[in-house]
Amino acid sequence: MTHLRIPLDAQRFATGLTWKDYMAQMGDTRARTEDNYQKAVLTEEERRFFSGLGQVRYALMLAENWCGDVHRNSPVLARIVEAMPTCDLRVLFRDQNLDLTDCFLNNGYRSIPILVFFDKDWNELGRWIERPSAATQRMLGIRAKTLDAAPADQQDAAMTEFRKQFQAAYDTAPDKSLWRDAVREVRQVLETRLGLATKK
């Protein structure tokens, strides 16, 4: 797959927010994101795997405060980067960085969160976008019963119910399986790119 030239270097990366600073500026969506950060912890085995990836030096996250997938998935992405002792994370806002965002379109859409890993020379090592595929399937099922089934004058209430049920899918799944799926997908991307897929 051919990737666009990514307009990122150390100077631009440094303009991004640390994870702590990103959460601090979130306003009314901060509590939801912090709550998910407390829940979306890595297992010991996951931490061990990511801690061994010394080639990964930089991680760029593209996000926006209003996005539900950011509230749900950016915390576990931050946990992954925190497990990498040599990796530095910065968060940039999607809508202020469309030239960057457009290097990582998801079937033509500017989906977020986006997490992209780089080596010390700013070569891309892998990317993960939006949500795990299992969560997309779960979302479509919930949406069919809430938003898609509601009449036009009840869409606001249906959206509230949709968000509630979709968050519950993350919270109540055995072993937090949707977050586990996100971790597994990120791991597969890096294993493949770094030639670790056959090593167990």
C-alpha positions as CSV (number, residue, x, y, z in Angstrom):
1,M,0.0,0.0,0.0
2,T,1.4,3.4,-1.0
3,H,1.2,6.1,1.7
4,L,1.3,9.8,1.2
5,R,4.4,11.7,2.3
6,I,3.6,12.5,5.9
7,P,4.1,16.2,6.7
8,L,5.6,15.6,10.2
9,D,8.9,16.3,11.7
10,A,10.3,16.9,15.2
11,Q,9.4,20.6,15.2
12,R,5.7,20.0,14.3
13,F,5.5,17.0,16.6
14,A,6.6,19.2,19.5
15,T,3.6,21.5,19.0
16,G,1.3,18.6,20.0
17,L,-0.1,18.1,23.5
18,T,1.1,15.4,25.9
19,W,-1.6,13.0,26.9
20,K,-1.9,14.7,30.3
21,D,-2.2,18.1,28.7
22,Y,-4.7,16.8,26.2
23,M,-7.0,15.4,28.9
24,A,-6.6,18.6,30.9
25,Q,-8.1,20.8,28.2
26,M,-11.0,18.6,27.3
27,G,-13.7,20.5,29.2
28,D,-17.0,18.7,29.6
29,T,-15.8,15.5,27.9
30,R,-12.8,15.1,30.2
31,A,-14.6,13.0,32.9
32,R,-15.7,10.4,30.3
33,T,-12.2,10.1,28.9
34,E,-10.6,9.9,32.3
35,D,-13.1,7.2,33.4
36,N,-12.2,5.1,30.3
37,Y,-8.5,5.7,31.0
38,Q,-8.9,4.2,34.5
39,K,-10.8,1.2,33.0
40,A,-8.7,0.5,29.9
41,V,-5.6,-0.9,31.5
42,L,-3.2,-3.3,29.8
43,T,-2.6,-6.8,31.0
44,E,0.9,-7.7,32.2
45,E,1.6,-9.7,29.0
46,E,0.5,-6.7,26.8
47,R,2.7,-4.4,28.8
48,R,5.6,-6.8,28.4
49,F,5.2,-6.9,24.6
50,F,5.0,-3.2,24.1
51,S,7.8,-2.4,26.5
52,G,10.1,-4.4,24.2
53,L,9.5,-2.2,21.1
54,G,12.6,0.0,21.3
55,Q,12.4,0.9,17.6
56,V,9.2,2.9,18.2
57,R,10.2,6.4,19.1
58,Y,7.3,8.7,18.4
59,A,3.5,8.2,18.4
60,L,1.1,10.8,16.9
61,M,-2.5,10.8,17.9
62,L,-5.1,12.9,16.0
63,A,-8.2,13.6,18.0
64,E,-11.1,16.0,18.8
65,N,-12.7,16.5,22.1
66,W,-16.3,16.0,20.8
67,C,-15.7,12.5,19.3
68,G,-17.2,9.5,21.1
69,D,-14.6,7.1,19.6
70,V,-11.9,9.4,21.0
71,H,-13.4,9.2,24.5
72,R,-13.7,5.4,24.3
73,N,-10.4,4.5,22.5
74,S,-7.8,7.1,23.0
75,P,-7.3,6.1,26.6
76,V,-6.2,2.5,25.7
77,L,-4.0,4.0,23.0
78,A,-2.3,6.2,25.5
79,R,-1.8,3.2,27.8
80,I,-0.1,1.4,24.9
81,V,2.4,4.2,24.3
82,E,3.0,4.6,28.0
83,A,4.2,0.9,28.0
84,M,6.9,1.8,25.5
85,P,9.8,3.3,27.4
86,T,11.4,4.9,24.4
87,C,8.2,6.3,22.8
88,D,7.0,9.9,23.0
89,L,3.3,10.6,22.4
90,R,1.8,13.9,21.2
91,V,-1.8,14.7,20.4
92,L,-2.8,17.1,17.6
93,F,-6.3,18.2,16.8
94,R,-7.7,16.7,13.6
95,D,-9.5,19.8,12.3
96,Q,-6.4,22.0,12.7
97,N,-4.2,19.5,10.9
98,L,-6.1,18.3,7.9
99,D,-3.0,17.9,5.8
100,L,-1.8,15.3,8.4
101,T,-5.3,13.8,8.8
102,D,-5.7,13.3,5.1
103,C,-2.6,11.0,5.1
104,F,-4.6,8.6,7.2
105,L,-8.1,8.4,5.7
106,N,-10.4,5.5,6.7
107,N,-12.2,4.5,3.6
108,G,-12.2,8.1,2.5
109,Y,-13.3,9.5,6.0
110,R,-11.4,11.5,8.5
111,S,-12.1,9.1,11.3
112,I,-10.5,9.6,14.7
113,P,-8.7,8.8,16.9
114,I,-5.8,8.0,14.7
115,L,-2.6,6.7,16.2
116,V,0.6,6.5,14.1
117,F,3.9,5.1,15.2
118,F,7.3,6.3,13.9
119,D,10.9,5.3,14.2
120,K,13.7,7.8,15.1
121,D,13.9,9.0,11.5
122,W,10.2,9.7,11.2
123,N,9.5,6.6,9.1
124,E,6.0,5.3,9.7
125,L,5.9,2.0,11.5
126,G,2.2,1.5,11.6
127,R,-1.2,3.1,12.1
128,W,-4.5,2.4,13.9
129,I,-7.7,4.2,13.2
130,E,-11.0,4.9,15.0
131,R,-12.1,1.7,16.8
132,P,-11.5,-2.1,16.7
133,S,-13.4,-3.9,14.0
134,A,-15.4,-5.9,16.6
135,A,-16.6,-2.6,18.1
136,T,-17.8,-1.4,14.7
137,Q,-19.9,-4.6,14.4
138,R,-21.3,-4.0,17.9
139,M,-21.9,-0.3,17.1
140,L,-23.9,-1.2,13.9
141,G,-26.1,-3.5,15.9
142,I,-26.8,-1.0,18.6
143,R,-27.4,1.8,16.0
144,A,-30.0,-0.3,14.2
145,K,-32.0,-0.6,17.4
146,T,-31.7,3.0,18.5
147,L,-30.8,5.8,16.0
148,D,-32.0,4.0,12.9
149,A,-35.2,2.9,14.5
150,A,-36.2,6.2,16.0
151,P,-38.5,8.7,14.3
152,A,-37.0,12.0,13.2
153,D,-38.5,13.9,16.2
154,Q,-36.8,11.5,18.7
155,Q,-33.3,11.5,17.3
156,D,-31.7,13.4,20.2
157,A,-33.0,10.8,22.7
158,A,-32.0,8.0,20.4
159,M,-28.5,9.4,20.2
160,T,-28.3,9.5,24.0
161,E,-29.4,5.9,24.2
162,F,-27.1,4.8,21.5
163,R,-24.1,6.4,23.2
164,K,-25.1,4.9,26.6
165,Q,-25.4,1.4,25.1
166,F,-22.2,1.6,23.1
167,Q,-20.2,2.7,26.1
168,A,-21.8,-0.1,28.1
169,A,-20.5,-2.5,25.4
170,Y,-17.0,-1.4,26.4
171,D,-17.6,-1.4,30.1
172,T,-19.4,-4.8,30.5
173,A,-17.8,-7.0,27.9
174,P,-15.9,-9.9,29.5
175,D,-12.3,-8.9,30.3
176,K,-13.0,-5.5,28.6
177,S,-12.8,-7.3,25.3
178,L,-13.3,-4.3,23.0
179,W,-10.3,-2.6,24.5
180,R,-8.5,-6.0,24.3
181,D,-9.4,-6.0,20.6
182,A,-7.9,-2.5,20.1
183,V,-4.7,-3.6,21.8
184,R,-4.6,-6.8,19.7
185,E,-5.0,-4.8,16.5
186,V,-2.3,-2.3,17.4
187,R,0.0,-5.2,18.3
188,Q,-0.7,-7.0,15.0
189,V,0.2,-3.8,13.0
190,L,3.5,-3.4,14.8
191,E,4.4,-7.1,14.8
192,T,3.9,-7.2,11.1
193,R,5.8,-4.1,10.4
194,L,8.7,-4.9,12.7
195,G,8.9,-8.5,11.6
196,L,7.9,-10.0,14.9
197,A,4.8,-11.8,13.7
198,T,6.4,-15.2,13.7
199,K,8.1,-14.8,17.1
200,K,6.2,-16.0,20.1
